[in-house]
Amino acid sequence: MTKIKTLVFTGGQIHDFKGNGQAILEALAEGEEFAITAVEEDLDTFVAPHLDPYDLMVFYYTVGTLADAQKNGLLNWVASGKGFVGVHSAADSFRECPEYRAMLGGSFVTHPRYRDYQVSVADPDHPITEGLTEFIVRDEQYILDYDPRVHVLCTALYRGNAVPVAWTKGWGKGRVFYLALGHDQAACRQEMFRVLLQSGALWAGRPSGE
């Protein structure tokens, strides 16, 4: 099977994108499905046609601003039939860009303190979550404003309400997977983070179902 040509893109403010990015690279490298290229900070990578060689982007970034050429390059690339995996603060990136938020499916609102909490699997039949049951993570729980049309895969309770932890959605011909876990290196090295990242990247990286 042909390897999924994967760009791991990290950068931005607030989070330890270098340490977290390294944990993400190590998780993806555990299998043989991904041919990985890593880029830090350079948002001009999104300008067409720079993304053309890739099938998939795994994105860990916080805040920042997209120029029009960067925004259009990224969103059109995904819509053409590519895969996009947004991790944790991907939902707190490009706050002034509604088109990016629409592509991802939601945006960050707040978070309670870093703590242990239980994640429930809302759809155990989806390829990403097949066979999984509830599990405990130690992480920063993102509370999100999200499009109700996203397909929620995992949830966790916040003030008595189930809020999304992972979802999928389409963007044109492309596939988007968002995973709210992954605040720091320890969180990115937890087993269930790695499992969801790997299976989500496989699902998003082959939109045609190869």
N, C-alpha and C positions, 0 to 999 in steps of 0.2 A: 504493500500500500504506500502511495506517495505521502511523504511527510508534509505536514501542514506548515507552510512558511509563516513564521510567527514573529511579529515585532512586539517586544516587551518595552513599553514606553513609560518612563518614570520621571518625576520631577515635581516642581512646585514648592509651596510653603508648608509650614506647620508640621507635617509628618516626616518621619525618617525615611524618605523615599529611597535612599541608597540601601539601607539595611533591609527594608521591606521588599525592595526590588530584588535584592539578592536572594531572599527567601522564596520569592515568586519564581525566579529563574531556577532555583534548585528544585522546587516542586514540579515544574514543567519538565525539567530534565530527567526526572525519575523514570519517565517512560521514553519510548523511542518514536513517539508520534509527531514530535515537533522539531522543526529546524529553526533555531532561535537566533534572532538578532536583537541586541539591546541598544536602546538610545535613551539618553538622559537630556531633559530640558528643552531640546531644540524643536520648538513647535513648527518651524518651517518644514519639518519632516512631513507635515500634513499637506503641504502645498502640492497640488497635482503637477507631475505624475509620480512623485516620490514614493507613494504608497503602493504603486502598481505591482511591485514584486511580491507583495505579501497577501496571504489568505486570511490572516487573523491579527488583530491587535489586542494585547492584554495591557490595560491602562491603569496605572496607579499615579495619580497626580492630584494636587490640591490647589484650589483657587485659580489664579491666572486669567489671562484675557486672550481671546482668539481674534486675530485679524480676519477679514472677510475671506481672503484666499486660503487661510488655514482652515477656517470653518467649512467652507465649501468643499475643499479637498477631502477633509475627513468624512463629512456627511455623505457626499456623493460616492466616495469609495465604499463605505458600508452599504449604501443603497444599491450599488452595482452587484451585490451578491457576496460580500465579505462578512467576516465575523468580528464582533467587538465584545470584549469582556471588560467591564468596568468593575474595579475593586475599591471598596470602602469609599475613600474620599473622591472617587470619580463622580459621586453625587454632589460634591461640594466644589466642583470645578466650573470655571467659565460661567459665573453666576449671572452675568449680564447677557447670556446667549440663550434665548428661549429655544432656538432650533436644536442646540446641543442637548438641552434638558428633554426636549421631545424625543430625540433619538434614544437617549439613555432610558427614559421612562419615569424619571423622578428627580428630586433634589433634596439635599440635606436640610433639616429644620433645626434639630437639637440632639443632644445625647445626655443620658444620665451618667452617673459615675462609672468608671471602669470597674467591672465586676464579673462574677460568674452568673450566667443565665442560661436557661434552657431554650433550645431551638427545636421547633416541631416541624415535621415534614408535611406540607399541605398537599403535595401531589407525589405519592410514592411510585406512581406509574410512569413518570416522565423519565426519559433517558438519563438526565442529569442526576436525579434523585432515586432512581430505581433501586429498591432493596434497602433504602435507608430508613431509620426510625429516629425518634427524638434523641438529642445529644446535648451535652453541656459544653459551653465555651467560656473562656475568660477573655473578655474583649470589651471594646467600647461599642455599645448598641446605638446604631444610627436610627433616629426617628425621621421619617421621610414623607415629603409631600409627593405622591406618586399618581400616575395615570391609572385609573381603575381598570383600564383595558389590559394592563400587563398581566402576564400569567404568573401568579405567585407560586413559588415552589416551596419556600420555607418561611416560617414566621416565628416571632417571639413575643411574649407579653410585655406590654408597657402600660402601666396604670390600668390594668384590667382588659386592655384591648390587644388583639393580635395585630402586630405590625410586620411588614415584609422584612425578611432577611436576604432572600434571593428571589429573582424573577427572570423571566425571559420575555422577549417581544420581538416583533419584526421591525425592520426599517428598510422599506423598499424590498429588494430581493435578499437583503442581508439578515443576519441573526444577531441579536443582542442578548447578552447574559450579564446581569448585575448581581454582585455579591457584596453585601454590606459589611461582612467580616473583614478583619485585617488592619487594626489600628497600629500595631507595632510589630517588631520582629517576633516576639513570643506568640502573638496571635496568628501571625502568618506561618508559623511553624507547627501549629496544632494540626493533628491528623485530619479532622473534619474540614478544616480550611483547605488543606491540600487536596482532599478527595473532591470537594465541590469545585475547586479551581480547575483541577485536571479534567473532570467530567464536563464542566461547563465550557472549557476551552475546546474540547473535542467536539461537543455539540455545535458550538458557534463556528468553529473552523471549517466545518464541512456542510455549508448550507444546502448543498444539493443532495445530502444524504448518502454520500459515497461510503 
